[in-house]
Every structure is written in C-alpha cells, then in structure tokens.
Amino acid sequence: MAFIFTMEFPGVGQEKYDAVMKELGLDKKGAKWPKGILSHVAGPTSGGWCVVDVWESEAAFGKFQEKQLKPVFPKVGGMPEPKVTAAKVYFSYPANKK
C-alpha cells in the first residue's frame, strides 16, 4: 500500500532544499531516484519549506530516510529535523491520463 509523507522544515528555504537535492544527486534531469518513490513535490510555506512524497511503502521511505536523507543534513548544515506526517494513499490517479 502506498503512503504520502509530508515533511515540514521550519526556517528552511529553497537554497537549503537545492543543496540537499544536490547532495542526494537528485538535482539533474535523468537523476536516479530512490527505489520505491512514486512522486515528489516541494515548495515554500509561510514558515519554511514543505516536501510531499508518495512512496510504495512505509518501509521504502524509512530506508531512504535513514540511509540517504538523514546523512545529508549535516553535510548541508542548518537543517532542522523535519516534522513528518504519514498517511495511507486512498486514491491515486495520474492527472495526465485520459
């Protein structure tokens, strides 16, 4: 079952987000995204930055978070621990399908 993960980063802006994406090797067209991710969107909020991902499973996200994402934060510096909210995906339909 797929899951939505919302990550809120207080006080973080696009510059830090871009730095994290670069460290992860996900800042270029054709980047090799982690196994299990279905979609990724990000943008500014009134208090920082928000990332919303859809993953195939909680386990896939957990593996990415522990093995790839968390180790990048100290390299970038100034990254707070995000507030992570998870929810089961009830319905998903590609908007560009006819």
C-alpha angles and dihedrals in degrees: 000000000000123000135204115223119195115193119191118196112192115214093008123126138189093279093063092042090052090048092052091048090050092050089050091050091240098116098092136072109261093027117161104247120206119275111267101026114126102178141357131195130167140178148148125288130191090266105032138304134331129202122191118192133176114211132186090238145353088251093057091051092045092053092049092046095051101036102036116009104045095047090056096057096074090047091055094039128210095052114142121212104269125237101242122200121185130197134173114250108247098181135006128177126163107246093214095057119102 
